[in-house]
Amino acid sequence: MNDTTASVQTTDDLALLEAVTAAVTEAGNVLLDRFSTENRVDGLDALLTAIGGNDDASAAVLRPALERLRPQARWDDDEEGHGALGPGEWWVADAAEGNVNHIHGGVNWGVTATLVRDDVPVVTAVFLPALGQTFTAVRGRGAFLNGSRVSVSTKSDLRAALVGTGQAKPGEERDVLRRTSASIGRMLDAALLVSVTVPATLQLVQVAAGHTDAFWQFGQVRSGLVAGALLVQEAQGAVIDSTGAPWALTSDDFIATAPGLAADIAAVLR
């Protein structure tokens, strides 16, 4: 891609962002209408029914809106998909990110939509209705919270760092669970505080905003990582794998962190 093409695409992406933000806001408000801090579920059947209801209600608004914006873009239909998507443009969205929190009356949930071009996230909007927060980013143009630019923390001492991880999905493979469990033990010895929670996006936006210092994950579910990856990168953070190489959709693991902590965190996770 030459400089002129890149400039045109960035301009187009900036124009696209406003409409993507409107789409996640409309879908998020659907979920907000279904939300109460009194929400509770009893048992697996009720949980799955509630999750499906939220997904369907939000997606009925979100998907058509995004498809109208980019008719040529394909849709990533696998909510738990991993690996490369392939050439061209793709929408990677989660109509109810943190759905399990929503249906239990928690506030850490939202709607995400990310345009991925040739396997690189280029535009993202994350709306967290119960928190009144909208995170946005366009590749090369910075990361923003409610219109104000954000940046990652400046920490360089892992002993002072707030770090987090979590499951990418229920029913993770045994090797992923083993690696996660072992890494938490090592990180407890190395960092100041370690949190383990879901969803990934809610932790990644906190890294982008500088409220926490790092997030890592071994389960590589695209829909939980691409929005946060772009936000952290555009907030001047490091998004790498445990070898220290730049993270990609084909990576085996994921780290998003303040640059001053990147080498130490990768070393702990290796």
Buried (B, 14 or more C-beta within 10 A) or exposed (E): EEEEEEEEBBEEBEEBBEBBBBBBBBBBBBBBEBBEEEBEBEEEEEBEEBBEBBBEBBBEBBBEBBBEBBEEBBEBEEBEBBEEBEEEBBBBBBBBBBBBBBBBBBBBBBBBBBBBBEBEBBBBBBBBBBEEBBBBBBBBBBBBBEEEEBBBBEBBEBEEBBBBBBBBBEEBEEEBBEBBEEBBEBBEEBBEEBBEBBBBBBBBBBBBBBEBBBBBBBBBBBBBBBBBBBBBBBBBBBBBBBEBEEBBBEBEBBBBBBBBBBBBBBEBBE
